[in-house]
Amino acid sequence: MNETITKEKVNGKLTRSPSKVKKRGKKRNFEEIVKEFISPYHVSTNRYELESASADLTSLPSYHYKFKKNYLASIIVRPADTESLSLLIKKCWELSLPITIRAAGTSCFSSATPAMGGVIIDMRRINKVEHIDTEKMTVRVGAGISWLNLMEKLSDYGLAPKVYPTSFKTSCVGGFIATPGKAGIGVPKYGTMADSIISLTLVLPNGKVEHISKDSNGEISLDDITGTYGIYGAISEVELSLTNLQTSLEIAGYGFSSLEDAVNYYKALLSKVPDKPFFLSISERKFEQYSHINFPSQDWLVWAVYYDDPEVTIRSISAAENLAQNLKGIKVDESYLKEKWRDISDAEVAIGRTSRNIIFQEYWISNENLLSFYESYLKRASKYKFPIATYTISGEEGWSRVKVFGLSDITRPIEFFSVKAFLHDLSMESFKQGDSLYTIGIVNTFYLLKYRREVVNQRKILKKKVDPKDLFNSYRIVKARMKHWRISLLFTTAKLLYKIF
Ligand SMILES: Cc1cc2nc3c(=O)[nH]c(=O)nc-3n(C[C@H](O)[C@H](O)[C@H](O)COP(=O)(O)OP(=O)(O)OC[C@H]3O[C@@H](n4cnc5c(N)ncnc54)[C@H](O)[C@@H]3O)c2cc1C
């Protein structure tokens, strides 16, 4: 705790970081300055905390910081409100210290981890429910609140958020706004996270506080903030539109032996049932097998959750049943579906029981291309010996987030890199067919630089304007640490060694 943060340790780029400042004739370090306005209990330089906050589920960040110091933060600060957040960011600006904003850290691909060392700002204490308007059905809340806490508070008023990620038990409102927030619970029925935002408060890289709404016409818009991983500032408060707590939840699930029938059924549930599902997913049997103890025997499972008034959910379930019969779907036992819904937030992680490392990639595939993407996945997968599994959740209209897991072990490096190669080939294929990746972090921004130059260039212009010192970790969306040709060379070598031709 009392360790001095020196210039070298706080910033990978030495020339930009005068971390000791002179005041009243006495030199003070950054930690001392911060402790003057943030409780010392919420300023940490503890080695274990730094390592854990500089990592994520993909285990790649921790692999990186073992070898490269600049992937490890030097200090974690947890401000409690917009005022202290603004002061903290202003101090970082004055001292040119790199910042990484972090909430629950459930996103992957190093999207909430440092790439230039420096300060991690943990947003989770900015979590107050400031105002609930039951008539307008809106809430103003600190962006660091977890979805679960928000849902519990709102339920007292008969209200609920429209959309949230399946990681809702831990993940925070600000995290879902800054990651795409385009796939998850409620999205097929109510639209994306961005659609629910009325306004928000952003602390800019110079510490200035800006209130931004749908109608504001300043330099930075709501569209610039949603899905840009905190590169333009920290969201401290959000005003969201809500929905009523509903009274009836019903689940329909069918197994299919043909991939084509499963995909057609999935798409029909979105277009041919009058009431949209609250949640919709399609998964391969292997995903069910690796994440649940008992599982249906058909190769593909499609299941939908309807959450509304009883008449609406019953009508939807019956429409879903009719469609399934036409496509030879086999009804899945209700108790299994209930278990899946109860365990929804754990399923992605539970698959990790079968391997020492969860290696995965998240693809953003148009529903039009879903069948061809899956066909290509199956064809490529047949060449590999390691276990592979996939599942998809429905997202923004016309789009799906497809998650592909390769279950291997870092202790078998050739196999480990072959799994990465398999996911890499699918990534390139998805970009070439007009699709993309879902989550963008330090380890996969290089795909954007290669395949979506125009998006990157556009984002760079605003980045230069609002963050000319480049303090808010930009190694996502606008800058890549890795080079496409080096990754391709590494993975091609791995495939040759693994005898994949
Ligand atoms: C089991 C599981 C299920 C998941 N399900 C879904 C899902 O259904 N849909 C989905 O989209 N994702 C899902 N994810 C990914 C992840 O949980 C979500 O993206 C989540 O919204 C991230 O929130 P977080 O609080 O953990 O943010 P973090 O991981 O801490 O941060 C994510 C990004 O947002 C930025 N950020 C965080 N807070 C702020 C802020 N206040 N201001 C500015 N920038 C900020 C960070 O810098 C980082 O770039 C899942 C992950 C897991 C492990």
PDBQT file of the ligand as one rigid body, heavy atoms in Angstrom, charges set to zero:
ROOT
HETATM    1  C1  LIG A 601     -20.708 -15.906 -18.329  1.00  0.00    +0.000 C 
HETATM    2  C2  LIG A 601     -20.642 -14.701 -19.219  1.00  0.00    +0.000 A 
HETATM    3  C3  LIG A 601     -21.758 -14.328 -19.949  1.00  0.00    +0.000 A 
HETATM    4  C4  LIG A 601     -21.724 -13.207 -20.787  1.00  0.00    +0.000 A 
HETATM    5  N1  LIG A 601     -22.848 -12.868 -21.498  1.00  0.00    +0.000 NA
HETATM    6  C5  LIG A 601     -22.828 -11.806 -22.326  1.00  0.00    +0.000 A 
HETATM    7  C6  LIG A 601     -23.988 -11.448 -23.072  1.00  0.00    +0.000 A 
HETATM    8  O1  LIG A 601     -25.047 -12.048 -22.950  1.00  0.00    +0.000 OA
HETATM    9  N2  LIG A 601     -23.896 -10.397 -23.916  1.00  0.00    +0.000 N 
HETATM   10  C7  LIG A 601     -22.761  -9.662 -24.034  1.00  0.00    +0.000 A 
HETATM   11  O2  LIG A 601     -22.742  -8.707 -24.801  1.00  0.00    +0.000 OA
HETATM   12  N3  LIG A 601     -21.657  -9.970 -23.336  1.00  0.00    +0.000 NA
HETATM   13  C8  LIG A 601     -21.664 -11.007 -22.480  1.00  0.00    +0.000 A 
HETATM   14  N4  LIG A 601     -20.548 -11.330 -21.748  1.00  0.00    +0.000 N 
HETATM   15  C9  LIG A 601     -19.364 -10.476 -21.810  1.00  0.00    +0.000 C 
HETATM   16  C10 LIG A 601     -19.376  -9.430 -20.632  1.00  0.00    +0.000 C 
HETATM   17  O3  LIG A 601     -19.909  -9.992 -19.496  1.00  0.00    +0.000 OA
HETATM   18  C11 LIG A 601     -20.200  -8.245 -20.976  1.00  0.00    +0.000 C 
HETATM   19  O4  LIG A 601     -19.627  -7.608 -22.053  1.00  0.00    +0.000 OA
HETATM   20  C12 LIG A 601     -20.381  -7.256 -19.805  1.00  0.00    +0.000 C 
HETATM   21  O5  LIG A 601     -21.327  -6.313 -20.181  1.00  0.00    +0.000 OA
HETATM   22  C13 LIG A 601     -19.097  -6.581 -19.375  1.00  0.00    +0.000 C 
HETATM   23  O6  LIG A 601     -19.368  -5.878 -18.196  1.00  0.00    +0.000 OA
HETATM   24  P1  LIG A 601     -18.287  -5.685 -17.071  1.00  0.00    +0.000 P 
HETATM   25  O7  LIG A 601     -18.930  -4.885 -15.994  1.00  0.00    +0.000 OA
HETATM   26  O8  LIG A 601     -17.682  -6.964 -16.670  1.00  0.00    +0.000 OA
HETATM   27  O9  LIG A 601     -17.228  -4.771 -17.845  1.00  0.00    +0.000 OA
HETATM   28  P2  LIG A 601     -15.645  -4.916 -17.927  1.00  0.00    +0.000 P 
HETATM   29  O10 LIG A 601     -15.294  -6.249 -18.448  1.00  0.00    +0.000 OA
HETATM   30  O11 LIG A 601     -15.013  -4.496 -16.669  1.00  0.00    +0.000 OA
HETATM   31  O12 LIG A 601     -15.349  -3.805 -19.018  1.00  0.00    +0.000 OA
HETATM   32  C14 LIG A 601     -15.716  -4.023 -20.360  1.00  0.00    +0.000 C 
HETATM   33  C15 LIG A 601     -15.294  -2.829 -21.214  1.00  0.00    +0.000 C 
HETATM   34  O13 LIG A 601     -16.074  -1.699 -20.867  1.00  0.00    +0.000 OA
HETATM   35  C16 LIG A 601     -15.245  -0.616 -20.429  1.00  0.00    +0.000 C 
HETATM   36  N5  LIG A 601     -15.982  -0.009 -19.313  1.00  0.00    +0.000 N 
HETATM   37  C17 LIG A 601     -16.491  -0.636 -18.216  1.00  0.00    +0.000 A 
HETATM   38  N6  LIG A 601     -17.150   0.236 -17.462  1.00  0.00    +0.000 NA
HETATM   39  C18 LIG A 601     -17.063   1.438 -18.089  1.00  0.00    +0.000 A 
HETATM   40  C19 LIG A 601     -17.524   2.756 -17.787  1.00  0.00    +0.000 A 
HETATM   41  N7  LIG A 601     -18.243   3.005 -16.697  1.00  0.00    +0.000 N 
HETATM   42  N8  LIG A 601     -17.222   3.747 -18.631  1.00  0.00    +0.000 NA
HETATM   43  C20 LIG A 601     -16.493   3.516 -19.748  1.00  0.00    +0.000 A 
HETATM   44  N9  LIG A 601     -16.030   2.303 -20.091  1.00  0.00    +0.000 NA
HETATM   45  C21 LIG A 601     -16.315   1.287 -19.270  1.00  0.00    +0.000 A 
HETATM   46  C22 LIG A 601     -13.919  -1.255 -20.040  1.00  0.00    +0.000 C 
HETATM   47  O14 LIG A 601     -12.851  -0.350 -20.226  1.00  0.00    +0.000 OA
HETATM   48  C23 LIG A 601     -13.847  -2.403 -21.015  1.00  0.00    +0.000 C 
HETATM   49  O15 LIG A 601     -13.331  -1.979 -22.248  1.00  0.00    +0.000 OA
HETATM   50  C24 LIG A 601     -20.547 -12.445 -20.899  1.00  0.00    +0.000 A 
HETATM   51  C25 LIG A 601     -19.415 -12.817 -20.163  1.00  0.00    +0.000 A 
HETATM   52  C26 LIG A 601     -19.462 -13.927 -19.323  1.00  0.00    +0.000 A 
HETATM   53  C27 LIG A 601     -18.251 -14.288 -18.547  1.00  0.00    +0.000 C 
ENDROOT
TORSDOF 0
